[in-house]
Amino acid sequence: MTTPETPITTTDPAGSPADHRDAEIAALRARLQAQEAQQKDAELAALRAQVAGHAPVAATPPQIIINNSAASSASAAAAAAVAAGRPPRRRQSAALHVLLFLFTAGIGNILYAMSVSSWNRRHGW
């Protein structure tokens, strides 16, 4: 594209406008290369500072295992109770509560919960 301020003419016998344009292009290219090199150097320096200031990044994060199954905690409690010399703690059964609710309209649930709680209390739980 040509702009009205700087017309491009290559037919001049002296060759001054074309030579001037080539010199401008060469200067712009040199300036652009210098800016790119300066930007690359700044990015490299930032990366070096980041690596020097921080610990190396692990390839994969550490694996965390959370075991919140009721069976494992109940068995661990039972093992600890046996080691302490007392019987394991009794737990209330959800299925039995449902059956008692259906057949006794809730009265059986109360009696069952009271019996399990008193057993646990009597045995040191």
TAMO-V78397 format. One record per run of one state. SS is the DSSP state (helix for helix, strand for strand, loop for the rest). FROM is the first residue (numbers start at 1). LEN is the number of residues. If there is no record, write none. Layout:
ss=SS from=FROM len=LEN
ss=SS from=FROM len=LEN
This chain:
ss=loop from=1 len=15
ss=helix from=16 len=38
ss=loop from=54 len=16
ss=helix from=70 len=15
ss=loop from=85 len=9
ss=helix from=94 len=11
ss=loop from=105 len=2
ss=helix from=107 len=16
ss=loop from=123 len=3
